[in-house]
């Protein structure tokens, strides 16, 4: 058989060689680093025999796919240990997730897992690791699979949904057998750097009408150092919880009078306004115009857009003058009406309409989570109308705009391209192919690689998703660029082309932050509440050494700061100076200005930056020049 490698080279190999044997024939050290292989685009175990000509790639530990395989294998290790300890246990699903894995389990005998049970399960997992048990793949018929899992109703349900004649694969490690497509690591010994993290409830198949199982979360790494670093990150994340910091820094509040509807406090509003002003400035320079559409619109509009039939359960509705209305869950239909308000020419394109629109969505109460999952939020939308020929260049410009903005916050990102769903989609396949190529070409033009997500596009068009990585190494889905073939058709949008005929414009939905609320929650945790000066709710804390002798000078300085648009607070409390300075540090205010006799007599300021013990004395003019430059440059 002929094996074609990533570098394009082709080698003749003996039929029936395993992926591991092929790896060893290339390099023993490479084989040791390999976790699985990709054969003709499909991941396979290293033990898998290959009997045909193929494209061949080894997946080493450095590849993100290896981390997924490692963690999925560890979920099997967890299940194997649970089955040894709880003989009546039945198992739902146990996938790898972003930073680890989970398994949904019914342990039987009305057992409720506790933290101490996790320690007991970990001990059993470590024993199985020490046994170096091989992961063995076996192909079985549907009838055989039902017999293997005759005592597990969850596995039986999954198997019964498979079509007759399906080739079903099971994996065993020792005496435990699990239903799985694979692949897995070679043996349990690879899984020694793991940790079980938490247990929670989870409905079978995510349906609240089904029984609740117990979900055990865990994580696994290739080295002990990586695991330790991750566990340290998890502890740091707890300290940075935006709900905790939001309360400590007086940014926002939540109330039982409005679950999922955050209240912005004065300092939080200052932060939000600074972010909004930045957004508007960036988009104005990029050629965007701004609109505002109503929060509540007639049912007929939502029927035209399709939301009434596909999204009504998530919409808040009301009756006005015997007509049904809905509060908007997204801004798009209003944007379509703005476009239709005038006749448009190709000469206007690309027409970029931005909107910071307040939307409402009915989220399940159990899903609400601080600012991360709310029922009302400000979506930083833009709808861009253009000709088909403009798609590549316009999207490339958007990508570069995203790069510019995310870099201000020191947020790294990667791009994922989601293509046409296999079944439910609108439009011609040829149109989809062109749209997907335009998105891919735009990434290339902007100088970015992308990860392909086949079949994961919306039914109305392909999209680019921007996955951000914060200071705690977490991935967030924020920005998106979505080609829409649906709404321009539904709303009969047209423009006058160069030859005078009416044509359908190409439309893009795009959001940079996604949601201001969620993005602010991310920033709170990313910065641990210590915002850069340009973004900080309070930029300067003025602290008089003595209220009696120095308050008048502080108020003079305050007037100067106010005139310059610098956000400040005066600490007029009758407290000790050291206490006031420490509290300003606790509140993470960028600059503390201490004013005493020396400052007052010499028209100076003594400042201390957040996180520093050093104090610096300068003239008022020097301080103003320094802080204004810092704010203007966005801290860069």
Secondary structure, 3 states (H helix, E strand, C coil): CEEECCCCCEEECCCCEEHHHHHHHHCHHHHHHEEEEEECCEEECCCCEECCCEEEEEEECCCHHHHHHHHHHHHHHHHHHHHHHCCCCEECCCCEECCEEEEEEECCCCCCCCHHHHHHHHHHHHHHHHCCCECEEEEECHHHHHHHCCCCHHHHHHHHCCCCCCCEEEEEECCEEEECCCCCCCEHHHHCEEEEEEEEEEEHHHCCCCCEEEEEEEEEECCHHHHHHHHHHHHHHHHCCHHHHHHHCCCEECCHHHCCCCEECHHHHHHHHHHHHHHHHHHHHCCCEECCCCCEEEHHHHHHHCHHHHCHHHCCEEEECCEEEEECCCCHHHHHHHHHCCCCEHHHCCEEEEEEEEEECCCCHHHCECCCECCEEEEEEEEEEECHHHHHHHHHHHHHHHHHHHHHCCCEEEEEEECCCCCCCCCCHHHHHHHHHHHHHHHHHHCCCEEEECCCCECCECEEEEEEECCCCCEEEEEEEEEECCHHHHCCCCEECCCCCEECCEEEEEECCCCHHHHHHHHHHHCCCCCCCCCCCCCEEEEECCHHHHHHHHHHHHHHHHHCCCCEEEECCCCCHHHHHHHHHHCCCCEEEEECHHHHHHCEEEEEECCCCCCEEEEHHHHHHHHHHHHHCCCC
